[in-house]
Amino acid sequence: MTRHDKRSTPALPTYDARQLTGLLAILPDIDTVELKLTIPEESQRSVTEALDIDPLDATIRQVAYFDTPDLRLSAAGVVVRARRTQRKPADLTVKLRPMLPDAAPVDLRDHDGFKVEVDASPAGYVCSCSLTTELADGKGRKLLAGSRPLDGLLDHAQRGLLRDRLPDGVGLEHLIALGPVHLLKTKFRPDGLRRPMVAELWMLPDGTRILELSTKASAPAAFQAAAETKVFLATRGIDLSAPQEAKTSVALATLTRGRNEGGP
């Protein structure tokens, strides 16, 4: 990635030829592309003001992950996530990443809740597949609290998705709940951009705050959406060259560190 002088107006980050070739090859088989940008803590307030994000529009969410204490599932490219959303049903997701479209299970392509998507940021992109099922909020609450076992809430298709990717010696009985993490999510339509954006503020137990901006596009519209979004953010003084960290990786590292140190 090209680095930019932070004293100047941020230029648009660009992918190299290899990255672009790989992305173009998989786009025809992608369901959605999500463009993401994480904002450094020291810039979060100014970015919120620049985009006129109203925190009172936010919805409260809770997220927990299920992994071994040493994150063997994550190391194998598997994420199991439960999520509660204010005034909505809970959901449970099994995600495999990286996973290219031609490696995704063919029998799941038309399954409700299954999708193949690309997460793209100025640092690069990753393709994944995931299967999400809805849960009654009461079940989700017990699952996040650790009083309801994960095993009984995964459906048959999710079990199949997990079966081929579980590390040797790891079964569902070895997975523990990590979290929950509390976050605020708001969807907004900034002046000057044709598509809506989402802002998520994750509040980790150690005091770390992650602010992520994102917007989604269909595969055919991905490059146009990326260009428009990058121009929009850059013209508002938002640094597109800031280091990028995936919120899931940061959250998992923080949660396991807190657990190993005797924290929450």
LUMBAVEX-303258 format. One record per residue (C-alpha): residue number from 1; residue in three letters; x, y, z. Coordinates in nm, 4 decimals. Each point is the difference from the previous one (the first is absolute). Layout:
REM LUMBAVEX-303258
<num=NUM residu=ALA X=X Y=Y Z=Z>
...
***
This chain:
REM LUMBAVEX-303258
<num=1 residu=MET X=0.0000 Y=0.0000 Z=0.0000>
<num=2 residu=THR X=0.1170 Y=0.3506 Z=-0.0733>
<num=3 residu=ARG X=0.0619 Y=0.2094 Z=0.3106>
<num=4 residu=HIS X=-0.1045 Y=0.3632 Z=0.0040>
<num=5 residu=ASP X=0.1193 Y=0.3141 Z=0.1711>
<num=6 residu=LYS X=-0.2526 Y=0.0604 Z=0.2781>
<num=7 residu=ARG X=0.0631 Y=0.3747 Z=-0.0201>
<num=8 residu=SER X=-0.1609 Y=0.0153 Z=-0.3439>
<num=9 residu=THR X=-0.3475 Y=-0.0839 Z=-0.1235>
<num=10 residu=PRO X=-0.0085 Y=-0.3836 Z=-0.0027>
<num=11 residu=ALA X=0.0359 Y=-0.1484 Z=-0.3439>
<num=12 residu=LEU X=-0.1943 Y=-0.3094 Z=-0.0996>
<num=13 residu=PRO X=0.1620 Y=-0.3282 Z=0.1054>
<num=14 residu=THR X=0.0513 Y=-0.2389 Z=-0.2894>
<num=15 residu=TYR X=0.0288 Y=-0.3771 Z=-0.0326>
<num=16 residu=ASP X=0.2924 Y=-0.1406 Z=-0.1931>
<num=17 residu=ALA X=-0.0479 Y=-0.1978 Z=-0.3228>
<num=18 residu=ARG X=0.0025 Y=-0.3370 Z=0.1766>
<num=19 residu=GLN X=-0.2705 Y=0.1065 Z=0.2453>
<num=20 residu=LEU X=-0.2166 Y=0.1482 Z=-0.2745>
<num=21 residu=THR X=0.0356 Y=-0.3107 Z=-0.2156>
<num=22 residu=GLY X=-0.1062 Y=-0.2213 Z=0.2888>
<num=23 residu=LEU X=-0.2954 Y=0.2217 Z=0.0872>
<num=24 residu=LEU X=-0.1235 Y=0.0236 Z=-0.3586>
<num=25 residu=ALA X=0.0163 Y=-0.3793 Z=-0.0316>
<num=26 residu=ILE X=-0.2334 Y=-0.0668 Z=0.2921>
<num=27 residu=LEU X=-0.2459 Y=0.2899 Z=-0.0297>
<num=28 residu=PRO X=-0.2440 Y=-0.1811 Z=-0.2345>
<num=29 residu=ASP X=-0.0649 Y=-0.2608 Z=0.2711>
<num=30 residu=ILE X=-0.0255 Y=0.2420 Z=0.2942>
<num=31 residu=ASP X=-0.3331 Y=0.0888 Z=0.1612>
<num=32 residu=THR X=0.1069 Y=0.3301 Z=0.1569>
<num=33 residu=VAL X=0.3052 Y=0.2183 Z=0.0522>
<num=34 residu=GLU X=0.0358 Y=0.1885 Z=0.3264>
<num=35 residu=LEU X=0.2387 Y=0.2952 Z=0.0001>
<num=36 residu=LYS X=0.1480 Y=0.0628 Z=0.3448>
<num=37 residu=LEU X=0.2204 Y=0.2584 Z=0.1674>
<num=38 residu=THR X=0.1115 Y=-0.0051 Z=0.3646>
<num=39 residu=ILE X=0.0687 Y=0.3346 Z=0.1609>
<num=40 residu=PRO X=0.2848 Y=0.0490 Z=0.2518>
<num=41 residu=GLU X=-0.1186 Y=0.0880 Z=0.3509>
<num=42 residu=GLU X=0.1593 Y=0.3449 Z=-0.0115>
<num=43 residu=SER X=-0.2037 Y=0.0842 Z=-0.3133>
<num=44 residu=GLN X=-0.3359 Y=-0.1514 Z=0.0934>
<num=45 residu=ARG X=-0.1582 Y=0.3156 Z=0.1391>
<num=46 residu=SER X=0.1053 Y=0.2183 Z=-0.2923>
<num=47 residu=VAL X=-0.1199 Y=-0.2591 Z=-0.2522>
<num=48 residu=THR X=-0.3363 Y=-0.0287 Z=0.1756>
<num=49 residu=GLU X=-0.0369 Y=0.3772 Z=-0.0217>
<num=50 residu=ALA X=0.1180 Y=0.0180 Z=-0.3626>
<num=51 residu=LEU X=-0.2628 Y=-0.2523 Z=-0.1073>
<num=52 residu=ASP X=-0.2707 Y=0.1466 Z=0.2265>
<num=53 residu=ILE X=-0.0651 Y=-0.3374 Z=0.1669>
<num=54 residu=ASP X=-0.2599 Y=0.0330 Z=0.2753>
<num=55 residu=PRO X=0.0726 Y=-0.2495 Z=0.2825>
<num=56 residu=LEU X=-0.3632 Y=0.0198 Z=0.1133>
<num=57 residu=ASP X=-0.0990 Y=-0.1788 Z=-0.3228>
<num=58 residu=ALA X=0.2029 Y=-0.3049 Z=0.0993>
<num=59 residu=THR X=-0.1324 Y=-0.3467 Z=0.0797>
<num=60 residu=ILE X=0.1539 Y=-0.1996 Z=0.2849>
<num=61 residu=ARG X=0.1520 Y=-0.3377 Z=-0.0830>
<num=62 residu=GLN X=0.1792 Y=-0.2773 Z=0.1857>
<num=63 residu=VAL X=0.2428 Y=-0.2367 Z=-0.1696>
<num=64 residu=ALA X=0.1708 Y=-0.3115 Z=0.1345>
<num=65 residu=TYR X=0.2345 Y=-0.2455 Z=-0.1690>
<num=66 residu=PHE X=0.0533 Y=-0.3702 Z=0.0621>
<num=67 residu=ASP X=0.3524 Y=-0.1376 Z=-0.0150>
<num=68 residu=THR X=0.2589 Y=-0.1845 Z=0.2028>
<num=69 residu=PRO X=0.1941 Y=0.2014 Z=0.2621>
<num=70 residu=ASP X=0.3000 Y=0.0056 Z=-0.2373>
<num=71 residu=LEU X=-0.2131 Y=0.0960 Z=-0.3040>
<num=72 residu=ARG X=0.0605 Y=-0.3191 Z=-0.1974>
<num=73 residu=LEU X=-0.3236 Y=0.0506 Z=-0.1920>
<num=74 residu=SER X=0.1002 Y=0.3489 Z=-0.1100>
<num=75 residu=ALA X=0.3431 Y=-0.1259 Z=-0.1029>
<num=76 residu=ALA X=-0.1735 Y=-0.2566 Z=-0.2228>
<num=77 residu=GLY X=-0.2010 Y=0.2728 Z=-0.1728>
<num=78 residu=VAL X=-0.3274 Y=-0.0660 Z=0.1814>
<num=79 residu=VAL X=-0.2130 Y=0.2556 Z=0.1821>
<num=80 residu=VAL X=-0.3056 Y=-0.0962 Z=0.2052>
<num=81 residu=ARG X=-0.1928 Y=0.3074 Z=0.1115>
<num=82 residu=ALA X=-0.3221 Y=0.0616 Z=0.1915>
<num=83 residu=ARG X=-0.1598 Y=0.3410 Z=-0.0096>
<num=84 residu=ARG X=-0.2878 Y=0.1785 Z=0.1701>
<num=85 residu=THR X=-0.1540 Y=0.3162 Z=-0.1417>
<num=86 residu=GLN X=-0.2287 Y=0.2381 Z=0.1831>
<num=87 residu=ARG X=-0.3672 Y=-0.0728 Z=-0.0789>
<num=88 residu=LYS X=0.0882 Y=-0.2724 Z=-0.2521>
<num=89 residu=PRO X=0.0538 Y=-0.3783 Z=0.0055>
<num=90 residu=ALA X=0.3474 Y=-0.1287 Z=0.0795>
<num=91 residu=ASP X=0.2098 Y=-0.1848 Z=-0.2585>
<num=92 residu=LEU X=0.2750 Y=-0.2600 Z=-0.0159>
<num=93 residu=THR X=0.2637 Y=-0.0035 Z=-0.2750>
<num=94 residu=VAL X=0.2654 Y=-0.2428 Z=-0.1174>
<num=95 residu=LYS X=0.2533 Y=0.1693 Z=-0.2280>
<num=96 residu=LEU X=0.2929 Y=-0.1495 Z=-0.1894>
<num=97 residu=ARG X=0.2765 Y=0.2293 Z=-0.1197>
<num=98 residu=PRO X=0.1803 Y=0.0226 Z=-0.2186>
<num=99 residu=MET X=-0.2161 Y=-0.2086 Z=-0.2326>
<num=100 residu=LEU X=-0.0235 Y=0.0636 Z=-0.3723>
<num=101 residu=PRO X=-0.3367 Y=-0.0400 Z=-0.1746>
<num=102 residu=ASP X=0.1007 Y=-0.3178 Z=-0.1837>
<num=103 residu=ALA X=0.0827 Y=-0.1635 Z=0.3344>
<num=104 residu=ALA X=-0.3345 Y=0.0871 Z=0.1602>
<num=105 residu=PRO X=-0.2372 Y=-0.2946 Z=0.0483>
<num=106 residu=VAL X=-0.2151 Y=-0.0204 Z=-0.3129>
<num=107 residu=ASP X=-0.2968 Y=-0.1403 Z=0.1907>
<num=108 residu=LEU X=-0.0151 Y=0.3128 Z=0.2181>
<num=109 residu=ARG X=0.0035 Y=0.2666 Z=-0.2709>
<num=110 residu=ASP X=-0.3812 Y=0.0234 Z=0.0024>
<num=111 residu=HIS X=-0.0361 Y=-0.0621 Z=0.3743>
<num=112 residu=ASP X=-0.1734 Y=0.2741 Z=0.1985>
<num=113 residu=GLY X=0.2577 Y=0.1998 Z=0.1929>
<num=114 residu=PHE X=0.2989 Y=-0.1144 Z=-0.2081>
<num=115 residu=LYS X=0.2151 Y=0.2527 Z=-0.1813>
<num=116 residu=VAL X=0.3384 Y=0.0389 Z=-0.1625>
<num=117 residu=GLU X=0.1401 Y=0.3474 Z=0.0470>
<num=118 residu=VAL X=0.3111 Y=0.2105 Z=-0.0250>
<num=119 residu=ASP X=0.1121 Y=0.2333 Z=0.2771>
<num=120 residu=ALA X=0.2192 Y=0.2687 Z=-0.1529>
<num=121 residu=SER X=0.1998 Y=0.2745 Z=0.1683>
<num=122 residu=PRO X=0.2938 Y=0.2210 Z=-0.0999>
<num=123 residu=ALA X=0.2253 Y=-0.2788 Z=0.1358>
<num=124 residu=GLY X=-0.1359 Y=-0.2719 Z=-0.2295>
<num=125 residu=TYR X=-0.2923 Y=-0.2375 Z=-0.0265>
<num=126 residu=VAL X=-0.1097 Y=-0.3416 Z=0.1222>
<num=127 residu=CYS X=-0.2695 Y=-0.2289 Z=-0.1377>
<num=128 residu=SER X=-0.2109 Y=-0.2064 Z=0.2378>
<num=129 residu=CYS X=-0.3153 Y=-0.2075 Z=0.0163>
<num=130 residu=SER X=-0.2417 Y=-0.0008 Z=0.2910>
<num=131 residu=LEU X=-0.3234 Y=-0.1578 Z=0.1108>
<num=132 residu=THR X=-0.2248 Y=0.1900 Z=0.2415>
<num=133 residu=THR X=-0.3111 Y=-0.1264 Z=0.1784>
<num=134 residu=GLU X=-0.2491 Y=0.1971 Z=0.2046>
<num=135 residu=LEU X=-0.0511 Y=-0.0672 Z=0.3706>
<num=136 residu=ALA X=-0.2658 Y=0.1124 Z=0.2428>
<num=137 residu=ASP X=0.1500 Y=0.2790 Z=0.2080>
<num=138 residu=GLY X=-0.0487 Y=-0.2006 Z=0.3204>
<num=139 residu=LYS X=0.2153 Y=-0.2802 Z=-0.1393>
<num=140 residu=GLY X=0.2593 Y=0.2509 Z=-0.1187>
<num=141 residu=ARG X=0.0146 Y=0.1610 Z=0.3416>
<num=142 residu=LYS X=0.0595 Y=-0.3333 Z=0.1721>
<num=143 residu=LEU X=0.2599 Y=-0.0981 Z=-0.2587>
<num=144 residu=LEU X=0.1981 Y=0.3217 Z=0.0509>
<num=145 residu=ALA X=-0.0274 Y=-0.0425 Z=0.3768>
<num=146 residu=GLY X=0.1391 Y=-0.3526 Z=-0.0211>
<num=147 residu=SER X=-0.3129 Y=-0.1630 Z=0.1419>
<num=148 residu=ARG X=-0.1099 Y=-0.1568 Z=-0.3308>
<num=149 residu=PRO X=0.2344 Y=-0.2356 Z=-0.1893>
<num=150 residu=LEU X=0.1066 Y=0.0869 Z=-0.3528>
<num=151 residu=ASP X=-0.0375 Y=-0.3605 Z=-0.1127>
<num=152 residu=GLY X=-0.3791 Y=0.0026 Z=0.0149>
<num=153 residu=LEU X=-0.0441 Y=0.3243 Z=-0.1944>
<num=154 residu=LEU X=0.2066 Y=-0.0681 Z=-0.3126>
<num=155 residu=ASP X=-0.2141 Y=-0.1328 Z=-0.2822>
<num=156 residu=HIS X=0.0898 Y=-0.2996 Z=-0.2172>
<num=157 residu=ALA X=0.1526 Y=0.2087 Z=-0.2799>
<num=158 residu=GLN X=0.2156 Y=0.2006 Z=0.2419>
<num=159 residu=ARG X=0.1277 Y=-0.3213 Z=0.1559>
<num=160 residu=GLY X=0.0953 Y=-0.1238 Z=-0.3442>
<num=161 residu=LEU X=0.1810 Y=0.3233 Z=-0.0757>
<num=162 residu=LEU X=0.1946 Y=-0.0329 Z=0.3239>
<num=163 residu=ARG X=0.0748 Y=-0.3700 Z=-0.0289>
<num=164 residu=ASP X=0.2545 Y=0.0306 Z=-0.2788>
<num=165 residu=ARG X=0.1871 Y=0.2915 Z=0.1568>
<num=166 residu=LEU X=0.0241 Y=-0.0861 Z=0.3702>
<num=167 residu=PRO X=0.3655 Y=-0.0436 Z=0.1001>
<num=168 residu=ASP X=0.1141 Y=-0.3492 Z=0.1054>
<num=169 residu=GLY X=-0.0986 Y=-0.0720 Z=0.3571>
<num=170 residu=VAL X=-0.2509 Y=0.2854 Z=0.0200>
<num=171 residu=GLY X=-0.3709 Y=-0.0735 Z=0.0365>
<num=172 residu=LEU X=-0.2981 Y=0.2178 Z=0.0763>
<num=173 residu=GLU X=0.0342 Y=-0.0912 Z=0.3658>
<num=174 residu=HIS X=0.3395 Y=0.1740 Z=0.0087>
<num=175 residu=LEU X=-0.1357 Y=0.3370 Z=-0.1124>
<num=176 residu=ILE X=-0.0574 Y=0.2668 Z=0.2633>
<num=177 residu=ALA X=-0.1886 Y=0.3294 Z=-0.0187>
<num=178 residu=LEU X=0.2277 Y=0.3030 Z=-0.0376>
<num=179 residu=GLY X=-0.1822 Y=0.3215 Z=0.0807>
<num=180 residu=PRO X=-0.2460 Y=0.1487 Z=-0.0360>
<num=181 residu=VAL X=0.1295 Y=0.3204 Z=-0.1516>
<num=182 residu=HIS X=-0.2366 Y=0.2971 Z=0.0010>
<num=183 residu=LEU X=-0.0252 Y=0.2186 Z=-0.3054>
<num=184 residu=LEU X=-0.2038 Y=0.2799 Z=-0.1539>
<num=185 residu=LYS X=-0.1062 Y=-0.0207 Z=-0.3635>
<num=186 residu=THR X=-0.1582 Y=0.2735 Z=-0.2083>
<num=187 residu=LYS X=-0.0924 Y=0.0201 Z=-0.3666>
<num=188 residu=PHE X=0.0169 Y=0.3470 Z=-0.1539>
<num=189 residu=ARG X=-0.0076 Y=0.1762 Z=-0.3350>
<num=190 residu=PRO X=0.2760 Y=0.2597 Z=-0.0153>
<num=191 residu=ASP X=-0.0432 Y=0.3028 Z=-0.2238>
<num=192 residu=GLY X=0.2022 Y=-0.0479 Z=-0.3153>
<num=193 residu=LEU X=-0.0187 Y=-0.3811 Z=-0.0178>
<num=194 residu=ARG X=-0.2691 Y=-0.1882 Z=-0.1906>
<num=195 residu=ARG X=0.0017 Y=-0.3118 Z=0.2188>
<num=196 residu=PRO X=-0.0558 Y=-0.0438 Z=0.3743>
<num=197 residu=MET X=0.2866 Y=-0.0665 Z=0.2379>
<num=198 residu=VAL X=0.0183 Y=-0.1865 Z=0.3287>
<num=199 residu=ALA X=0.2033 Y=0.1028 Z=0.3030>
<num=200 residu=GLU X=0.0752 Y=-0.2532 Z=0.2738>
<num=201 residu=LEU X=0.1672 Y=0.0957 Z=0.3261>
<num=202 residu=TRP X=0.1322 Y=-0.3036 Z=0.1858>
<num=203 residu=MET X=0.0750 Y=0.0462 Z=0.3703>
<num=204 residu=LEU X=0.2420 Y=-0.2704 Z=0.1154>
<num=205 residu=PRO X=0.0440 Y=-0.1009 Z=0.3652>
<num=206 residu=ASP X=0.3514 Y=0.1480 Z=0.0220>
<num=207 residu=GLY X=-0.1256 Y=0.3447 Z=-0.1025>
<num=208 residu=THR X=0.0978 Y=-0.0277 Z=-0.3653>
<num=209 residu=ARG X=-0.2486 Y=0.1496 Z=-0.2431>
<num=210 residu=ILE X=-0.0252 Y=-0.1065 Z=-0.3628>
<num=211 residu=LEU X=-0.1859 Y=0.2231 Z=-0.2435>
<num=212 residu=GLU X=-0.0712 Y=-0.1596 Z=-0.3356>
<num=213 residu=LEU X=-0.1658 Y=0.1670 Z=-0.2969>
<num=214 residu=SER X=-0.1467 Y=-0.2207 Z=-0.2701>
<num=215 residu=THR X=-0.2256 Y=-0.0079 Z=-0.3016>
<num=216 residu=LYS X=-0.1242 Y=-0.2879 Z=-0.2140>
<num=217 residu=ALA X=-0.0246 Y=-0.0399 Z=-0.3735>
<num=218 residu=SER X=-0.0912 Y=-0.2696 Z=-0.2478>
<num=219 residu=ALA X=0.2912 Y=-0.1652 Z=-0.1775>
<num=220 residu=PRO X=-0.0615 Y=0.1805 Z=-0.3345>
<num=221 residu=ALA X=-0.0066 Y=0.3370 Z=0.1798>
<num=222 residu=ALA X=0.2958 Y=-0.0661 Z=0.2298>
<num=223 residu=PHE X=0.2671 Y=0.2047 Z=-0.1774>
<num=224 residu=GLN X=-0.2309 Y=0.2955 Z=-0.0568>
<num=225 residu=ALA X=-0.1076 Y=-0.0115 Z=0.3661>
<num=226 residu=ALA X=0.3621 Y=-0.0201 Z=0.1160>
<num=227 residu=ALA X=0.1065 Y=0.2969 Z=-0.2124>
<num=228 residu=GLU X=-0.2921 Y=0.2177 Z=0.1101>
<num=229 residu=THR X=0.0412 Y=-0.0901 Z=0.3665>
<num=230 residu=LYS X=0.3741 Y=0.0622 Z=0.0011>
<num=231 residu=VAL X=-0.0388 Y=0.3379 Z=-0.1677>
<num=232 residu=PHE X=-0.2778 Y=0.0929 Z=0.2417>
<num=233 residu=LEU X=0.2020 Y=-0.0921 Z=0.3103>
<num=234 residu=ALA X=0.3232 Y=0.1558 Z=-0.1259>
<num=235 residu=THR X=-0.1663 Y=0.3330 Z=-0.0810>
<num=236 residu=ARG X=-0.1222 Y=0.0133 Z=0.3596>
<num=237 residu=GLY X=0.3540 Y=-0.0331 Z=0.1298>
<num=238 residu=ILE X=-0.0298 Y=-0.3629 Z=0.1121>
<num=239 residu=ASP X=0.3356 Y=-0.1776 Z=-0.0175>
<num=240 residu=LEU X=-0.0285 Y=-0.3071 Z=-0.2236>
<num=241 residu=SER X=0.3604 Y=-0.0992 Z=0.0673>
<num=242 residu=ALA X=-0.0444 Y=-0.0604 Z=0.3745>
<num=243 residu=PRO X=0.0897 Y=-0.3540 Z=0.1176>
<num=244 residu=GLN X=-0.2916 Y=-0.2396 Z=-0.0359>
<num=245 residu=GLU X=-0.0900 Y=-0.2671 Z=0.2550>
<num=246 residu=ALA X=-0.2833 Y=-0.2490 Z=-0.0389>
<num=247 residu=LYS X=-0.2392 Y=0.0493 Z=0.2919>
<num=248 residu=THR X=-0.0560 Y=-0.3747 Z=0.0455>
<num=249 residu=SER X=0.3729 Y=-0.0675 Z=0.0393>
<num=250 residu=VAL X=0.0447 Y=0.2886 Z=0.2428>
<num=251 residu=ALA X=-0.3048 Y=-0.1037 Z=0.2018>
<num=252 residu=LEU X=0.1096 Y=-0.3639 Z=0.0241>
<num=253 residu=ALA X=0.3528 Y=0.0930 Z=0.1070>
<num=254 residu=THR X=-0.1327 Y=0.2385 Z=0.2651>
<num=255 residu=LEU X=-0.2590 Y=-0.2437 Z=0.1335>
<num=256 residu=THR X=0.2428 Y=-0.2902 Z=0.0313>
<num=257 residu=ARG X=0.2646 Y=0.2223 Z=0.1593>
<num=258 residu=GLY X=-0.2520 Y=0.1194 Z=0.2558>
<num=259 residu=ARG X=-0.1098 Y=-0.3551 Z=0.0715>
<num=260 residu=ASN X=0.3570 Y=-0.1245 Z=0.0430>
<num=261 residu=GLU X=0.0760 Y=0.2914 Z=0.2315>
<num=262 residu=GLY X=-0.3079 Y=-0.0674 Z=0.2071>
<num=263 residu=GLY X=-0.2003 Y=0.2904 Z=-0.1424>
<num=264 residu=PRO X=-0.3577 Y=0.0001 Z=-0.1297>
***
